[in-house]
Amino acid sequence: MKTFKMLSLGIEKEEQVTDYPVHDGIIINQENKERSWVLEMLIDLTHQETFDRLKESNETIAVQVVISYPKNEPAPFEVVVKDVKIMGDHVSVLMKGTLKRARRKYAETLLSELLEDGLEGQELLERFETDMRTRPGLRKDEA
């Protein structure tokens, strides 16, 4: 097994990504034949209800996780929330799932999408710089 530090988590829904600030988190690659991963994070109590609903529904959700370094490209996972527990001033959320697929080069894919949207010149440059900082979900990741 290999472990990594989780820095951020975003839940994808209808081409939007909702970010949840992570106080602390870990990702474990179980390196088994199912290629499963375990993700655990501590988040603010204010988000408990959201993750309780996801646990109760047992639905598979698409998430984007930044691992190890803040500038890393988000890794796309499909996970199910398995447990939600209050721990002091935070909520511990345990998820299990799989890595969706090998990641594309984020910058090249983002630039391609911005060009498809008809952006050019200074507008293209400004939007590219902004999106490289905020890392919104990409349409091509949904294909």
N, C-alpha and C positions, 0 to 999 in steps of 0.2 A: 504494500500500500504506500501511496505517496500523499503527503499533506501539503496544503497551500493556504496562505492567508487570504481570507475574503475581505475585500475593501469596500465593495458596493454591490447592491442588488437592485435591479429594475425589473418590474413585472410588465410584460408585453400584453397589450390587449387592444385590438382594433387599430393597429398601426401606431399606437401610442405606447410610450414607456413611462411607467410611474416609478420613480426612484424612492427607495426606502433607506434612510441613513443607517449604516451599520456601525455599531459601537465596537463590536469585535466579531470576528467570524473565521470559520475554518472550512475548508473543502477537502474531502478525502476521496481520492481515486482508489476504489476498492480493487482495481486491476483483476477483475474476475471475468468469466466468460460472458456475463450479461453486460459488461462494460458500465457498471453502475457507479454512481458517485453519491456521497453523503455530504450535504451542505448544512451547516449549523451557524446561526448568527444571533447576536443580541441586538435588539432594536428597542426604540422607545415604546413605552406602555400605550401610547396613543394609537399604535397600529395593531394592537392585540385583536380587536374585533375583525379586522380584515383577514388576518391569518387564521383566526378561529373559524370564520366562514369557509375559507379555502380548505381547512382540515375537514370540516363537516361534509363538504361537497365531494371530497376525495377526487376532485378534477385534476387533470394534468394541466399544468400551466407552463408557459414559455417565460423564461427569465434570462436576463443578461447579467453576468457576474464579472466584475473586475477582480483579477487575482494577482496577488503579490506586489505589483507596482501600479501606482495611480495612472500612469500613461499607457498601461497595457490595453490592448483591444479587448472589449467585453467578450466573454465566452458565452455562447448560447446554450442553455440547458433546457430540458423538459423535465419538470419535477412535480412531485406530489407532496403536499405538506403532511407530515406524519405526526408531529407533536408540537404543541404550543404550551409553554409553561412560564409563569411569572417567576422571575429571579431578581429579587430586590426591586430596583427602580427600572428594570428592563423586562423584556419578554424574550425568551429563548425560542427560536423557531427551528425545527428540525425538518429537513426536506431530503427526499431521495429521488434520484432520477438519472438521466443519461445526458451526455454531451450531444447536442443536436447533430453536428457535422463539423468537419474541418472548417476553421474560420477563413474567410477571405481577407484579403488586405483591406482594412477599413478605409484608408485614405483613398485608394483607387476606386473602390466601390462608391464611396460618397461622392467623389468628383464626377463619376459617370452619371450618377443620379441627378446631381445638380445641373449638369450639361443637358440631360434629358428634359429637365424642367425649364430649359431655355435661358438659364442664367448665363451672363457673360460679363466680362470686364470687372470693374470695381465691385459690382454687386455679387458676382461669383466669388471673388477673393474674400470679401467680408463674410459671406455666408459659409464658405468653406472653413475659414478660421474659427468662426463661432461654433459650427457643428463639430469640428475636430476637438474643441474644448468640451462641449456638452455631450457628444457621442449619442445622438438620437438613433433609434432603430432604423434599419435600412430596409427598403422595400424588397431588395434582392435576397435578404435573409429569409423572407417569407416564402420564397419560391420553392 
